[in-house]
Amino acid sequence: MPLVATGSGVGFDPAAQAAAPQWLLTALQAGYRHIDTAAIYGTEASVGEAVRKSGIPRHEIFVTTKLPLNGFTRVKQSFEHSLKQLDLEYIDLYLLHSPTPVAYEDGNPVPTNPDGTTRVDNTISINDVWADMEALLETGKVKAIGVCNFSPKTFEPLLKKAKVVPAVNQVELHPYLVQEDLRQYCKSKGILLYAYTPSGRETVRNDPKVVELAAKYNVSPTQLVLGWHLARGVPIITKSTNVERQKENLKVPVIAAEDVKQINALDRGDRIISKQFWVNGTMLGWTFEQYGW
């Protein structure tokens, strides 16, 4: 799996989704060889279009997508739909997008309760879901399976009965949310931890220490933080629709060990992205305690 991916999430604006094939194509032309998407992003078709238009051999491009949030009881159907949307022969990596068992409702990817919280179905067993994910490997249409947003607490019941250990765990990770304990836990289980929102957005990029160290390496704050991730052995999903920034994000500096430690020290357990989805003390129907956060 290439260490630097381009993300493809653009929100739910149809115009932004329609524009995605062009900038995904420029990302491939800039040198990216890993594209991360998801059913809920609405860009799977755009990813497939960019891959086909690029002229780059399919085996040289790594494509990741994810089970719909409400797809726990429809793993096979959801996978086949994603494959059809992508219009590719196979998917390199298929991920369980969240440990939360969002209830299925036709035509509604995130059904809600009257109080605005996400409706969940706690009768669903994570072991049954993972068994269905494992069965996908037998089709030959997916090369590897993994998870997102898991903690040791949510991993334990899955791993008790899993025949296949998740290849990866994709999580929010940046200098304000270093997650060293989780990194070590995943390493001990043979699971690769990799980061979404790796720069921590402006909140982290504007941190005085990040700005200071970026100047030291003569790079942008984003490039500095991406280099910090790779120095820790953490692959990253970055995203830009701007061609020059796409190229810039591939030029990652090698960060000295003492500077990695300085950046590690910025950790404050701040879930910058997850907090945006809080509704009445929950995210996708679970409390942070249920996530093991």
Order of alpha helices (4+ residues) and beta strands (2+ residues): beta-alpha-beta-alpha-beta-alpha-beta-alpha-beta-alpha-beta-alpha-beta-alpha-alpha-alpha-beta-alpha-alpha-alpha
